[in-house]
Amino acid sequence: MKICKCLITSLLLVTCVQYAAAQGVKKQDGPILGQTTMDCSTSPFPGGGPRPVVDGATATVFRTPNGITATASMPTPVPGSYCYPPATLAFDPAAGPAVPGFPEAFSFWGIYFNNPDQCLPGGCSALDVLGPNCVNAQAGAVQLGGHIVGGPRLELAGHLSVGHGPLGPLGCAPLTNVEGADIHLAIAPHGMLNPELLPDMIEVPPGGGPGYWFPSVFEGSD
């Protein structure tokens, strides 16, 4: 079963890259960053602070006339070696708190800001997606994929077409400015897999804020 999942994910990555390459693409590569520095036992969620670069991890954005294709590859985080989102701040509190275990679940998200120059001071962030400034930044967040740990690496990929965007509270606008939008990719941890909660477990963002996520940031062109 693990071999099948890894093979399907690898084929999806190859397909995404081939599709993007055929569309006249602008390709951007970048590092994947770790969680904000914090003591997991003393804070309800990671706040500000520096993020370390994850060794051996990379993310890529392909900007095509039709949309954005994204991939991410990083070593699978060791259970218990990082901070887990709490249930109290989750979009779906009934899911319970994320806890260490095996296998663990991760989801892959794309956050876009069509008008990055209209983001709040300090740079585009979740405040521009979930707050009133979303109208100016024309921002949104969409789930691009999910992964159940079955090997030593997380391999994630997805595509967002122009004109498509968030459902519900995760933003206020579809993707419209492929070349100029700032794109933030993020790998979100959901803790030990609970089969009874699938597919919602990897389709709903975990609580606690973006400090728990593993992000990669790509600026748009002027």
Secondary structure as GFF3:
##gff-version 3
##sequence-region A 1 222
A	DSSP	alpha_helix	2	21	.	.	.	ID=ss1
A	DSSP	beta_strand	26	30	.	.	.	ID=ss2
A	DSSP	beta_strand	58	64	.	.	.	ID=ss3
A	DSSP	beta_strand	67	75	.	.	.	ID=ss4
A	DSSP	three_ten_helix	93	95	.	.	.	ID=ss5
A	DSSP	beta_strand	104	113	.	.	.	ID=ss6
A	DSSP	three_ten_helix	116	118	.	.	.	ID=ss7
A	DSSP	alpha_helix	127	130	.	.	.	ID=ss8
A	DSSP	alpha_helix	134	137	.	.	.	ID=ss9
A	DSSP	beta_strand	139	148	.	.	.	ID=ss10
A	DSSP	beta_strand	153	161	.	.	.	ID=ss11
A	DSSP	beta_strand	182	192	.	.	.	ID=ss12
A	DSSP	three_ten_helix	195	197	.	.	.	ID=ss13
A	DSSP	alpha_helix	200	203	.	.	.	ID=ss14
A	DSSP	three_ten_helix	210	212	.	.	.	ID=ss15
A	DSSP	beta_strand	214	218	.	.	.	ID=ss16
###
